[in-house]
Amino acid sequence: MLNFVICEDNLNILTKLSNMLENIFLKYNYDAKVELATDKPDNLVEYICANNIDVVLLDINLKAKKTGLELAQEIRQKNKSTYIIFITGHLEYAMVAYKYKTFDYISKPINQERLEETITRLFDDVYSKPKKYLKIDNKNTIIDESEINYIKRDGMKLVFCTDSRDYEIYSSFNKIKDTLPKNFVRCHKSYIANIDKISNLEPVENRIIFNNSNFSCDIGPKYKNNLMEAINNYGILE
């Protein structure tokens, strides 16, 4: 799921923009949510310090100590891949805004059609980046690969175990194997592990422990050598 945040000092525009986004998500069946909509830059700063932001919509000319441009700079220092969309009635800021690797620039008053074009183009860009996001079904469900600990086969289903929740789809390892990045390695007949998320191995119990210690999965004897070779190639667990 992509998490969107909005910072806009006009409460009417803030509410309207949040509703417009949610309607777009519903219309296109996008796996996304407005996690924070605030008129206070300090609230945004606090949120980005504790959470990863996928998409941020920023008013440039905020009636506060910090401008939208200064907030964008803080976001960029924390996450270089966050999509930044600036919203403002001051067209003279347009060229400056692109300094922060801006995905788009929308002028006020905000037009539904213009916003929809930007959001659909953003999701097209997300889907074209298999190294970061995985599209796991035909319902536009996407998962940030860096959040996946392992994928488990459970009968006719596959369960994608992430830091925040599990995603279930009807599929098989054979159908998804070509869509997975190289850091996803078969470690058991019922598990594929994200080796970037491994914190430790327990060779006696044949268990993998992930960075979040609440998650673990089994190692099958048939797959152990291949798993160790992949781990050694990636140079983790030093």
C-alpha positions as CSV (number, residue, x, y, z in Angstrom):
1,M,0.0,0.0,0.0
2,L,1.1,3.5,-0.8
3,N,0.7,6.0,2.0
4,F,-0.1,9.6,1.1
5,V,0.3,12.6,3.3
6,I,-1.0,16.2,2.7
7,C,0.2,19.5,4.2
8,E,-2.0,22.4,3.3
9,D,-2.8,25.5,5.4
10,N,-6.3,26.1,4.1
11,L,-8.6,23.6,5.9
12,N,-11.2,23.7,3.2
13,I,-8.7,22.9,0.5
14,L,-7.1,20.2,2.8
15,T,-10.5,18.4,3.3
16,K,-11.4,18.7,-0.4
17,L,-8.0,17.4,-1.6
18,S,-8.1,14.4,0.8
19,N,-11.6,13.5,-0.4
20,M,-10.5,13.9,-4.0
21,L,-7.6,11.5,-3.5
22,E,-9.7,8.9,-1.8
23,N,-12.2,9.0,-4.6
24,I,-9.4,8.5,-7.2
25,F,-8.1,5.5,-5.2
26,L,-11.6,4.1,-5.1
27,K,-12.3,4.7,-8.8
28,Y,-9.1,3.0,-10.0
29,N,-9.0,0.4,-7.2
30,Y,-5.5,1.7,-6.1
31,D,-4.0,0.2,-3.0
32,A,-3.4,3.6,-1.3
33,K,-4.6,5.7,1.6
34,V,-4.3,9.2,2.9
35,E,-2.6,8.5,6.2
36,L,-2.2,12.1,7.3
37,A,-3.9,15.4,6.3
38,T,-2.6,18.4,8.3
39,D,-2.4,22.1,8.1
40,K,0.5,22.2,10.6
41,P,4.1,21.6,9.2
42,D,5.2,20.4,12.7
43,N,2.8,17.6,12.5
44,L,4.2,16.5,9.1
45,V,7.8,16.7,10.4
46,E,6.8,14.5,13.4
47,Y,5.1,12.0,11.1
48,I,8.0,11.7,8.7
49,C,10.4,11.1,11.5
50,A,8.4,8.1,12.6
51,N,7.1,6.8,9.3
52,N,8.1,6.2,5.7
53,I,6.2,8.4,3.3
54,D,5.5,7.2,-0.3
55,V,3.7,10.3,-1.6
56,V,3.5,13.8,-0.1
57,L,1.4,16.7,-1.4
58,L,2.7,20.0,-0.2
59,D,1.4,23.5,-0.3
60,I,4.5,25.7,-1.0
61,N,3.4,29.0,0.6
62,L,2.4,27.7,4.1
63,K,1.4,30.3,6.7
64,A,4.0,28.9,9.1
65,K,7.7,29.2,10.0
66,K,8.5,26.5,7.4
67,T,7.7,26.7,3.7
68,G,6.7,23.7,1.7
69,L,10.1,23.9,0.0
70,E,11.9,23.6,3.4
71,L,9.7,20.6,4.3
72,A,10.5,19.0,0.9
73,Q,14.2,19.4,1.8
74,E,13.7,17.6,5.1
75,I,11.8,14.8,3.4
76,R,14.5,14.4,0.8
77,Q,17.2,14.1,3.5
78,K,15.2,11.2,5.0
79,N,13.9,9.5,1.8
80,K,15.2,10.1,-1.7
81,S,12.4,8.0,-3.3
82,T,9.4,9.8,-1.9
83,Y,7.1,11.2,-4.5
84,I,6.7,15.0,-4.0
85,I,3.8,16.8,-5.5
86,F,3.7,20.6,-4.9
87,I,0.4,22.5,-4.8
88,T,0.3,26.3,-4.9
89,G,-1.3,29.3,-6.4
90,H,2.1,31.0,-6.9
91,L,3.4,30.0,-10.3
92,E,6.7,31.7,-9.7
93,Y,7.7,28.8,-7.4
94,A,7.4,26.2,-10.1
95,M,11.0,26.2,-11.3
96,V,12.4,26.2,-7.7
97,A,10.1,23.3,-6.7
98,Y,11.7,21.0,-9.2
99,K,15.0,21.3,-7.3
100,Y,13.6,18.7,-4.9
101,K,13.0,16.0,-7.6
102,T,9.4,17.0,-7.8
103,F,7.1,14.5,-9.4
104,D,4.6,17.1,-10.4
105,Y,3.4,20.7,-9.7
106,I,-0.4,21.4,-9.5
107,S,-1.6,25.0,-9.5
108,K,-4.6,26.2,-7.5
109,P,-7.6,26.0,-7.7
110,I,-7.2,22.3,-7.8
111,N,-9.0,20.6,-10.7
112,Q,-10.2,17.0,-10.2
113,E,-9.2,16.0,-13.8
114,R,-5.7,17.5,-13.3
115,L,-5.2,15.8,-10.0
116,E,-6.5,12.5,-11.4
117,E,-4.1,12.7,-14.3
118,T,-1.2,13.2,-11.9
119,I,-2.1,10.3,-9.6
120,T,-2.7,7.8,-12.4
121,R,0.7,8.8,-13.9
122,L,2.3,8.3,-10.5
123,F,0.9,4.8,-10.2
124,D,2.0,4.0,-13.7
125,D,5.5,5.0,-12.6
126,V,5.2,2.9,-9.5
127,Y,4.2,-0.2,-11.4
128,S,7.1,0.3,-13.8
129,K,9.6,-0.1,-11.0
130,P,9.6,-3.8,-10.1
131,K,12.8,-3.4,-8.0
132,K,10.9,-1.4,-5.4
133,Y,7.2,-2.3,-5.7
134,L,5.6,-5.6,-6.4
135,K,2.1,-5.7,-8.0
136,I,0.8,-9.0,-6.6
137,D,-2.7,-9.3,-8.2
138,N,-5.1,-7.8,-10.7
139,K,-6.7,-5.6,-8.1
140,N,-3.8,-3.1,-8.2
141,T,-2.5,-4.3,-4.8
142,I,1.1,-3.2,-4.5
143,I,3.7,-4.0,-1.8
144,D,7.0,-2.2,-1.1
145,E,9.4,-5.1,-1.5
146,S,11.6,-3.8,1.4
147,E,8.7,-4.5,3.8
148,I,8.3,-8.2,2.8
149,N,10.0,-10.7,5.2
150,Y,9.0,-13.8,3.4
151,I,6.4,-15.4,1.1
152,K,4.6,-18.5,2.4
153,R,2.7,-21.1,0.4
154,D,-0.5,-22.0,2.2
155,G,-2.5,-24.5,0.1
156,M,-3.7,-22.7,-3.0
157,K,-2.7,-19.3,-1.5
158,L,0.4,-17.3,-1.2
159,V,0.9,-15.2,1.9
160,F,3.1,-12.1,1.7
161,C,4.3,-11.5,5.3
162,T,5.2,-7.8,5.7
163,D,6.2,-5.7,8.7
164,S,2.7,-4.3,9.0
165,R,0.3,-7.0,7.7
166,D,-0.2,-10.2,5.6
167,Y,-1.4,-10.1,2.0
168,E,-3.1,-13.3,0.6
169,I,-3.5,-14.1,-3.0
170,Y,-4.4,-17.2,-5.0
171,S,-1.3,-18.1,-6.9
172,S,1.8,-20.3,-6.8
173,F,5.6,-19.8,-6.5
174,N,6.0,-20.8,-10.2
175,K,3.7,-17.9,-11.3
176,I,5.5,-15.2,-9.2
177,K,9.1,-16.3,-9.3
178,D,9.9,-14.3,-12.4
179,T,8.5,-11.1,-10.9
180,L,10.6,-11.3,-7.8
181,P,13.9,-9.5,-7.4
182,K,17.1,-11.5,-6.8
183,N,17.1,-10.9,-3.1
184,F,14.1,-13.2,-2.8
185,V,15.4,-16.8,-2.4
186,R,13.6,-20.1,-2.0
187,C,14.6,-21.5,1.4
188,H,12.0,-24.2,1.9
189,K,9.3,-25.9,-0.1
190,S,6.8,-23.5,1.5
191,Y,8.9,-20.4,1.9
192,I,10.7,-17.7,-0.1
193,A,12.8,-15.4,2.1
194,N,13.8,-11.8,1.5
195,I,17.5,-12.1,2.4
196,D,17.8,-8.4,2.8
197,K,15.6,-8.7,5.9
198,I,17.5,-11.6,7.5
199,S,19.1,-10.7,10.9
200,N,20.3,-14.2,11.9
201,L,20.2,-17.9,11.1
202,E,19.7,-20.8,13.5
203,P,21.5,-23.7,11.8
204,V,20.5,-26.3,14.4
205,E,16.8,-25.5,14.3
206,N,17.1,-24.6,10.6
207,R,15.3,-21.3,11.1
208,I,15.7,-17.8,9.6
209,I,15.2,-14.9,11.9
210,F,14.3,-11.6,10.3
211,N,15.1,-8.0,11.4
212,N,11.7,-7.8,13.1
213,S,12.3,-10.7,15.6
214,N,8.5,-11.5,15.6
215,F,9.1,-13.1,12.1
216,S,10.8,-16.3,11.3
217,C,10.6,-19.1,8.8
218,D,12.0,-22.6,8.1
219,I,15.0,-23.7,6.1
220,G,14.5,-26.9,4.1
221,P,17.6,-29.2,3.6
222,K,17.1,-29.2,-0.1
223,Y,17.3,-25.4,-0.3
224,K,20.0,-24.7,2.4
225,N,23.0,-24.6,0.2
226,N,21.4,-22.3,-2.4
227,L,20.2,-20.0,0.5
228,M,23.7,-19.8,2.0
229,E,25.3,-19.1,-1.4
230,A,22.9,-16.2,-2.0
231,I,23.5,-14.8,1.5
232,N,27.3,-15.0,1.0
233,N,27.0,-13.3,-2.4
234,Y,25.0,-10.4,-0.8
235,G,27.6,-10.2,2.0
236,I,25.1,-10.0,4.9
237,L,25.2,-11.6,8.4
238,E,28.9,-10.5,8.8
